[in-house]
Amino acid sequence: MSGMTVIRDYEGKIILDETNDQLIIKDGNGKVLYTFGKHAVSDGDFDQFKAFVAGQVKALEDGKLNLDAFNAYKTANDKKVSDVEAGAVKTSTFNSYKSSNDGRVSSLETNSATKSELNTYKSTNDTRVKNVEDNYTKTTDFNTYKTNTDKKFFAQTTANVTSNNTTVDVTAANRIKLAQTAATTIATLTGQDGQRLTLIFTNANTTIAHGASIKLKGATNYVGAADETLVLENVGGVWQEVARSANHA
């Protein structure tokens, strides 16, 4: 071998050094791995070996290029990485927002629970409410019925009439004793539809007038006398004569 050949890796470290008729092979850290003397190998073998090692060196150089390409790729993608990191910041911000609003969410959940309890309470009390409504309706119906039928039922009471008025209210009685102190003509009897009334005369001072609201037999006035009776019935607001009697000699 003649001349001098030095082969370095991509970092500039000597890995193959051909000097002074010797061949020295080192690792990547410069440590000597093999040393061949002048007559250890032939020129042809040495050249072949050198070519092989040169290929490996080329691969290392290509690896460096690949590393450069990776660094270029990483630089080009830094913004994307930054966006991802920004997204993480946004997620953190959202979590912070969520945490600060947990109280409101909890309040809503509590109100929801309260509403649920209210619905449960309402459901369990529906029957009671329905009963109250039914009873109210029944009471209303009863009162209506009572009002409509009151006129058909009258207390068995007797009223004494001594005033000399021409209008007498007989709504609360089914019998009246007429004892006027002076001659009196009664033209109006205030009562209710369906009411039956017995007039009991105690003297001859009272006359019942035939007219629009009192219809008497023969369309004539009835002049009473002691121990006489006159029975009338209210039909649609008009008193109709039912019977009369004279219970004296």
Salt bridges, closest charged atoms under 4 A:
GLU11 OE1 - LYS13 NZ 3.82
GLU18 OE1 - LYS50 NZ 3.95
ASP62 OD1 - LYS58 NZ 2.90
ASP68 OD2 - LYS64 NZ 3.50
ASP78 OD1 - LYS74 NZ 3.76
ASP83 OD2 - LYS79 NZ 3.53
ASP102 OD1 - LYS98 NZ 3.82
ASP126 OD1 - LYS122 NZ 3.57
ASP134 OD1 - LYS130 NZ 2.95
ASP150 OD2 - LYS146 NZ 3.38
GLU228 OE2 - HIS248 NE2 2.80
GLU233 OE1 - ARG196 NH2 2.67
GLU241 OE2 - ARG244 NE 2.58
